[in-house]
Amino acid sequence: MAKYALWYFKPQWGNYETFDTNMPTSRLSDLGFDYLIILDTVGEGGKYGQMPMSGYTYEAGYNDGKKLAQWIEREVGPELPYLVEIPVLVRENDEQWKLFENSNYTIPPDVRNLDYLRGWVDGVYTNTGGFEKGFYWNLEFSWQVVKGVVSESVIRELSEKILGWGQEFIWIPYGHGDVNWENTDIKTLDRYFTYIFAQPNYYQGKTSDLGTWFTNFKEFRDGNNLSNLYMEMECDGKVNPANPSVTQETAEKHKSLACDYVQYAKNFPHRAYYFDTDVENLRIMEDYCRSHGKKYIF
């Protein structure tokens, strides 16, 4: 069984910064996690900047990947094995997705080209130590191939490279509400990833009934023999009443929502955990679920 913690940093156009609330990484190993998935967050309105992109060539990708890898080794010093994101989009913002939808999916977001991504992966791989164990495909959109955002051949080529090194390749797409799983890219792209963890987004209110969601999800999983497809656990700062904007009532509601995942995730051997940028959220959830006869991190 493997437990993955989504560990975020601030990209700041390449002047990377950590969040004090998720450092040191030993706090996550103390909670029982096996791996970090290291990825960026641009924050609300892009307040944390963007991931750098110094060009479209292999050399640009290599140098950008090398810079992040060296920063991870020097400034983060992960104390447990980790995977590093592959930044797919040129820029992360909501406007490009609204344009994509409003254009009837004819104007997709700009993505980084294959030469750049090859270089990125090599730059990370050759400039990290023994704790680097793989890569995370950082594009959550579940219809990215069928809607023409990226090519399946790009994912296939990167997968062959990464898996050929004996490393892991992970994807965490969203699939909330009454999503038609058969129309997503998941069963097509499944073969290229070590594990896929689907986001229910029940905690965020985008799925109203987690039980129904899980039934449909498991039918899709089992019906297509997707034995490496699992579900993501989700919580954030709304479980912590010490946060200024969170009342005790709000915290209790969200702790209950987050703990609901346990009865469904226990059906699978592997889990990925989204907890925003504060390890305290995980500790709160572990204490809350234990008080209700469950374990949150297991």
N, C-alpha and C positions, 0 to 999 in steps of 0.2 A: 504494500500500500504506500502511495506517495501523496504528500500534501504540499501544494504549491501556494506560496504567498505572493500576491501581486504587489510589488515594491516599486513605488513611484519616485521619480526625481523631477526637478525643474530643468527644462532644456536650455532656456536663456540663450538661444541662438549659438549654442556651443560653449557658453560659460556656465557649465553645469553646476547645479546646487542640490544638496540633499534637503530633506525635511527633518528638522530636529525630532519630530514626533515619530519617525520610523527608524531612528538610529539609537544605539548601534544595532546591527543586524542580528547580534547574538540574542536579542530579545525575542526574535522569531524562532530561533532554534530552541530557546528555553521553553517556548509554547508548544514545541513538538513538530515544527515544520521541517520538511526535508529539502525543499528547494525555494529559491527566490526566482520570480520572473521580473526582471529589471526593465522598466519601461517608463516613458515620459508622460507627464500630464501638462498640457498648456494652461490649464486652469480656466476659470470663468472669464470669458472675454479675451482669452489669450494672455492673461496677466503674467504667466510664467515664460513667455516667449515661445519660440518654435524650435524644432530640431534643425540643426544646420544642414545645408546642402551646398557644397562648394562647387558643384558642376554635375555634368551628366556622364562623365567618363568612369571607367573602372578605377583609375587612379584617384579621382575625387571621392568615390565611395570608399576606397581603401583607407585613405587618409582620414575621412570623417569617422569611419568605424574604429580606426586605430586610436583617434583622440578620445572617443568615448571609452574604449577598452582601458586605456591608460588611466583615465580619470576614475573608473570603477576600481581598478586595482589600487590606485594611490589614495583616493579620498574616501571611498566607501569601505574598502577592505572586507568584502563579504566573508562572513564566518560560517557559511554553509554553501553548498553547491548552488549555482545559479544559471539561468538562461537570460539572454540579452535580446531585446527587441530588434526586429527589422523594421525600420520606419518606412512605411509604404507610401503614404501621402507626401506630396511636396510641402503642403501646409495643412494644418488642422484647424478648421473653423466650420461653424454651422451653416454659414451662407452658401458654401459650395454644395452642400447636400440639399438645401432648399432649392437651389438652381437646378440641380440634377432632377429632383422630383418634379418641379414645375415645368421642366423642359420635356416631360414625358420620357425621362431617362436617356436623353440624347446628348446632354452636356455633362459628362462625368467629371468628378474631381481629378485634378492633375496628380499623377503618381510617378514615382521614381522608376527609371528604366532599368532593364535587366543588367546592363553593364555596370551601372552604379551599384545595384543590389549585390551583384557578384563581388564587387570590390568591398562593399560594406561587410559582408559575411567573412571574407578573408581577412580584412583589417581587424575585426574583432577576434577572430579565432587565433590569429598569429600573435596577438599582443595581450593575451590574458593567460592566467596561470591555470593550474590543474582544477580549480573549482568551477571553471566555466564548462557547462555541460550541454549547451544547446542554444536554440533560438526560438523567439516568439514572433509569429506573424501578426504585426500590429495593424490589423484592419478588421474591425468587428462586423462589418456589413456582410450579411449572410448570403447576399445575391451578387457578390462582386464579380463573378465570372459571367453568370447568365445575363447580368445587366451591363456588361462591357466595361467595368472599371479596371480590371486586370485580366491578363490572359492566364489560362490554366497552365500553359507551357512555362510561364515564369515561375509559378509555384512548383511545378514538377522539377524544373532544373535545379532550383534552390534546395528542394527536398533531397534530390539525389546527392547533391554535394554534402549537405548536413548529415544525412543518415549514413552516407558513405564514410564519414569520419567516426561513426559510432556514437553520434550525438543525438539529442532529442529535438524535435520540431513540434511546437504546440500552437494551437489556434483557439481563441475564445470568442466565437461569434454570438450575436444576440438572436433570440427567438422567443419573443414574448407574446402574450395574449393568445389569440387563436391562430397563430402562425401555421401555414400549411408547410410542414417540414419537407414534404416531397418536392416543393418548388424551390427550395433553397439549394445552395451549392454543397451542402454538407455531405451528402452521400457521394457526390462526384469527387470532392477534394479529400475525403476521409483517408484514402490510400496514401496520401502524401504526408500525413501527420502522425507523430507518435501518439498523441492524445488530442482530442477536441473536447472542450468544456463549453456547453451551451449556457448562455445567460438567461435565466427565467425572468429577471426583472420584476419579480413579485414584490420584493422589498420596496422597490421604487414605485409601485402602484401601476405598472404597465401590464401586469398579469393579475387578474382578480381572484382566480381560484388555482392555487398551486397544485391541488390534487388532480384536477382536470388536466392542467398543463402537463403534469408528470405522466399521466396515463397516455396522453397523445404522444409525448416524447418517447416513452418506452416502447410503444407500439411501432413507432418509426424506427427506433434503434434496433429492436429485435427483428422487425420485418425485413430490414435491409442488412442484417448481420454486421452492424457497426459496433464491434466489440470494444473499440477504443474511444467511443463517444460517451461522455459523462456530463455532469452538471456542475455549474459554479455555485458557490456559497456567496452570499452578499450581505454586507452591512456597511454602515458609515457612522459619521459623528452624531447622527440623530439618536443613537443608543446611549449617549453620554449626557446626562443632565448637567454636568459641569460646564458644558458648552453654553455660552451666553444666550443663544437663540433657542435652546432646547429646554422645554418644561419637563417636569417629572412625568406628566401624562404622555407627552410625546415620546419620551425615552422608553416608557413601559410598552407603548404600542409598537415601537420599532424593534425592541428586543424580542417581543413575541413573534413578530413577522420573521425576523432573522432566524429565530430558533425553529420555526416551522419547517425550514429546509432539512433539518436533521433527519426526520422520519423518511424522507425520500432519498437523500444522498447516501444513507446507510446501505442502500441497495448496490452501491458501486464501490470498488476498491480504491479509487483515486479521486481527489478533490482539488479544486483550485478555489482560493479565497480572495474575494475583493473586500477590502476593509477601508477604503479611501487612503489616507496618508498617515493614520495614527494607530500605532500598535495597541494603544489603550482600548480601542474599540473591540479588538479581538479578546482582550482580557476580560472586558465587561461581559461579552457574549459567553465566554467560557464559564464565568461565574454564574450568570443567569441560567444557562441551560443546565448546569450541574444542579442548581437549586430546584430544577424541574425534572430531575432524574435522567438527564441526557448529557452527552458530551458534544460540544460544538466543534472542537478540533480533534479529529479522530481518524 
